[in-house]
Amino acid sequence: MSQDLRHIAFIMDGNGRWAKKRLLPRSMGHRAGVKRIKEIITACFEDYGIHTASLYCFSTENWNRPKDEITTLFRLLRTFFEKEIDYFRKKDVRIRVLGFLEDERIPEDTRKTILQAMEDTKDCKSHVFNVLFNYGGRQEILFATKKIAQKVKDGKLDVDTLTEKDFEAELFTGAEDSNVDLLVRTSGEERLSNCLLYQIAYSEFLFTDTYWPDFDKTELAKCIDIYNHRNRRFGAIKE
């Protein structure tokens, strides 16, 4: 059965192991992984008509990695945005970088590039590309809860009439993109790693052994086909 797939999310994992397998430094794995992004995101939008694609790029826990690896990741992210911004604007894709961007550990040039990419595509409407950067699912829920609490305290929101949509509006994804239909994690690991914990409440999960640098359009097609044959019940009973 073919079914609606509006929002797909990827935990792009396996860059380091891809490089190690080839006796290369981890930085080469990250470089190869970044090169794969445009192909996959474009296929999501153009081949499958998906509205929103989210990519888990750098978590709040990734600060525990070696400093030189973090520096490489940030440099690759800046280069990607600077190189591809015109392409996404031409394709009418809005870029949103979701996470704690005010973190003082983020280099100013990286933050500036991120903010510029969002500004340059803010009026694009056909598709949304979410980049989860310095992001954590638990932290996002706590952040949204604090904002709701402040609104109640200020008399702007009645706790007795609080709805899911009210809460979702305070998430980084906003209310419109608060439901992920399919979550794909590459590399063979089968865990969520603090990714979009609220948004994946009724997601279909798919774990593939393929490392992210090898995750091409053929692998994506396999994932979409598996998704289309899932029986999504949302708590109901369907034959």
C-alpha positions as CSV (number, residue, x, y, z in Angstrom):
1,M,0.0,0.0,0.0
2,S,1.2,3.5,-0.8
3,Q,0.7,5.9,2.1
4,D,1.3,9.6,2.8
5,L,4.9,10.4,3.7
6,R,5.1,14.1,4.6
7,H,8.1,14.1,7.1
8,I,11.1,11.9,7.0
9,A,14.0,12.1,9.4
10,F,17.5,10.7,9.2
11,I,20.0,9.8,11.9
12,M,23.1,10.0,9.7
13,D,25.4,7.5,11.4
14,G,28.5,5.5,10.4
15,N,30.8,8.2,8.9
16,G,33.7,7.2,11.2
17,R,33.3,3.5,10.8
18,W,33.0,4.0,7.0
19,A,36.4,5.7,7.1
20,K,38.0,3.2,9.4
21,K,36.9,0.3,7.2
22,R,38.9,2.0,4.4
23,L,41.9,2.9,6.6
24,L,41.1,6.6,6.3
25,P,41.0,9.2,9.0
26,R,37.5,9.9,10.5
27,S,37.5,13.3,8.9
28,M,37.3,11.7,5.5
29,G,34.2,9.8,6.6
30,H,32.5,13.0,7.6
31,R,33.5,14.6,4.4
32,A,32.0,11.7,2.4
33,G,28.9,11.9,4.6
34,V,28.3,15.6,3.9
35,K,28.7,14.9,0.1
36,R,25.8,12.5,0.4
37,I,23.4,15.0,1.9
38,K,22.4,16.9,-1.2
39,E,21.6,13.7,-3.2
40,I,19.4,12.2,-0.5
41,I,17.5,15.4,0.4
42,T,16.9,16.2,-3.3
43,A,15.6,12.7,-3.9
44,C,13.2,13.1,-0.9
45,F,11.7,16.2,-2.4
46,E,11.8,15.6,-6.1
47,D,11.4,11.8,-6.4
48,Y,9.0,11.2,-3.6
49,G,7.3,14.6,-3.0
50,I,8.1,14.6,0.7
51,H,7.5,18.0,2.2
52,T,9.9,17.9,5.2
53,A,13.3,16.2,5.6
54,S,15.2,16.4,8.9
55,L,18.8,15.4,9.3
56,Y,20.4,14.8,12.7
57,C,23.8,16.4,12.2
58,F,25.3,17.3,15.6
59,S,23.8,16.4,19.0
60,T,24.2,18.1,22.4
61,E,26.2,15.0,23.4
62,N,28.6,15.3,20.5
63,W,30.6,17.9,22.4
64,N,32.2,14.9,24.1
65,R,34.0,14.1,20.8
66,P,37.7,15.1,20.2
67,K,38.0,18.8,19.6
68,D,39.7,18.4,16.1
69,E,36.7,16.2,15.0
70,I,34.2,18.8,16.1
71,T,36.2,21.5,14.3
72,T,36.1,19.4,11.1
73,L,32.4,18.9,11.4
74,F,31.7,22.6,11.8
75,R,34.0,23.5,8.9
76,L,32.2,21.0,6.7
77,L,28.8,22.4,7.8
78,R,29.8,25.9,6.9
79,T,31.1,24.9,3.5
80,F,28.0,22.9,2.8
81,F,25.7,25.9,3.4
82,E,27.9,28.4,1.6
83,K,28.2,26.1,-1.5
84,E,24.6,24.9,-1.7
85,I,22.5,27.8,-0.5
86,D,21.7,29.0,-4.0
87,Y,20.6,25.5,-5.0
88,F,18.2,25.2,-2.1
89,R,16.8,28.7,-2.8
90,K,16.3,27.8,-6.5
91,K,14.5,24.7,-5.5
92,D,12.3,26.7,-3.1
93,V,13.5,24.8,0.0
94,R,13.4,26.5,3.3
95,I,16.4,25.6,5.5
96,R,15.9,25.5,9.3
97,V,18.7,24.8,11.7
98,L,17.1,23.4,14.8
99,G,18.9,23.4,18.1
100,F,20.5,25.6,20.7
101,L,22.3,28.1,18.4
102,E,23.1,30.5,21.2
103,D,25.6,28.0,22.8
104,E,28.8,30.0,23.3
105,R,30.8,26.9,22.2
106,I,29.6,27.3,18.6
107,P,32.2,29.4,16.7
108,E,30.9,32.7,15.5
109,D,31.6,32.1,11.9
110,T,29.6,28.8,12.0
111,R,26.7,30.6,13.7
112,K,26.8,33.4,11.2
113,T,26.7,31.0,8.3
114,I,23.8,29.1,9.8
115,L,21.7,32.2,10.4
116,Q,22.4,33.5,6.9
117,A,21.3,30.3,5.4
118,M,18.0,30.5,7.3
119,E,17.5,34.1,6.4
120,D,18.2,33.5,2.7
121,T,15.6,30.8,2.4
122,K,13.0,32.0,4.9
123,D,10.4,32.7,2.2
124,C,10.8,29.4,0.4
125,K,7.6,27.3,0.7
126,S,7.7,24.1,-1.4
127,H,9.8,22.1,1.0
128,V,11.5,22.2,4.4
129,F,15.0,21.0,5.2
130,N,15.6,20.7,8.9
131,V,19.2,20.4,10.1
132,L,19.4,19.3,13.7
133,F,22.5,21.0,15.1
134,N,23.5,21.2,18.7
135,Y,20.2,19.4,19.2
136,G,18.8,17.1,21.9
137,G,15.3,15.7,22.1
138,R,15.0,15.8,25.9
139,Q,16.5,19.3,26.0
140,E,14.0,20.5,23.4
141,I,11.0,19.2,25.4
142,L,12.4,20.9,28.5
143,F,12.9,24.1,26.5
144,A,9.3,24.0,25.2
145,T,8.0,23.3,28.8
146,K,9.7,26.3,30.2
147,K,8.2,28.5,27.5
148,I,4.7,27.1,28.2
149,A,5.2,27.7,31.9
150,Q,6.3,31.3,31.3
151,K,3.2,31.9,29.2
152,V,1.0,30.5,31.9
153,K,2.8,32.7,34.5
154,D,2.3,35.8,32.3
155,G,-1.4,35.1,31.9
156,K,-1.0,34.5,28.2
157,L,-2.1,30.8,28.4
158,D,-4.6,29.0,30.5
159,V,-3.2,25.7,31.8
160,D,-6.7,24.1,31.9
161,T,-7.1,24.7,28.1
162,L,-3.6,23.8,27.1
163,T,-3.6,21.6,24.0
164,E,-1.0,19.5,22.2
165,K,-0.9,22.1,19.5
166,D,-0.1,24.8,22.0
167,F,2.9,22.7,23.2
168,E,4.0,21.7,19.7
169,A,4.1,25.4,18.7
170,E,7.0,25.8,21.2
171,L,9.1,23.0,19.8
172,F,11.9,23.8,17.4
173,T,9.9,22.0,14.6
174,G,6.8,24.0,15.3
175,A,3.3,22.6,15.2
176,E,3.3,22.1,11.4
177,D,6.2,19.6,11.4
178,S,5.7,18.1,14.8
179,N,5.0,14.6,13.4
180,V,7.7,12.5,11.8
181,D,6.3,9.7,9.6
182,L,9.5,7.8,9.0
183,L,12.8,7.8,11.0
184,V,15.8,6.1,9.3
185,R,19.0,5.4,11.1
186,T,22.0,4.2,9.1
187,S,25.0,2.1,10.2
188,G,23.2,-0.8,11.9
189,E,22.8,0.9,15.3
190,E,19.3,0.5,16.7
191,R,18.7,3.4,19.1
192,L,17.2,6.9,18.9
193,S,20.1,8.9,20.4
194,N,17.9,11.6,21.8
195,C,16.5,12.5,18.3
196,L,13.1,14.2,18.0
197,L,11.7,12.3,20.9
198,Y,8.3,14.1,20.9
199,Q,8.0,14.2,17.1
200,I,8.5,10.4,16.7
201,A,5.6,9.3,18.9
202,Y,3.9,7.4,15.9
203,S,6.8,7.2,13.5
204,E,7.8,4.1,11.6
205,F,11.4,3.2,12.5
206,L,13.8,1.7,10.0
207,F,17.4,0.7,10.9
208,T,19.7,-0.1,8.0
209,D,23.2,-1.6,8.2
210,T,24.4,0.8,5.4
211,Y,26.8,3.5,6.6
212,W,25.6,7.0,5.8
213,P,28.3,7.7,3.1
214,D,27.0,4.7,1.2
215,F,23.4,5.5,1.7
216,D,22.4,6.4,-1.9
217,K,19.2,6.8,-3.8
218,T,18.8,3.1,-4.2
219,E,19.0,2.6,-0.4
220,L,16.5,5.4,0.0
221,A,14.1,3.7,-2.4
222,K,14.3,0.5,-0.3
223,C,13.4,2.4,2.8
224,I,10.5,4.2,1.1
225,D,9.2,0.8,-0.2
226,I,9.4,-0.8,3.2
227,Y,7.5,2.2,4.7
228,N,4.8,1.9,2.1
229,H,4.2,-1.7,3.1
230,R,3.9,-0.9,6.8
231,N,0.4,-1.0,8.4
232,R,0.2,2.3,10.3
233,R,-2.6,2.0,12.8
234,F,-2.2,5.0,15.2
235,G,-3.7,3.0,18.0
236,A,-6.7,1.8,15.9
237,I,-7.4,-1.6,14.4
238,K,-6.8,-1.9,10.6
239,E,-7.0,-5.0,8.5
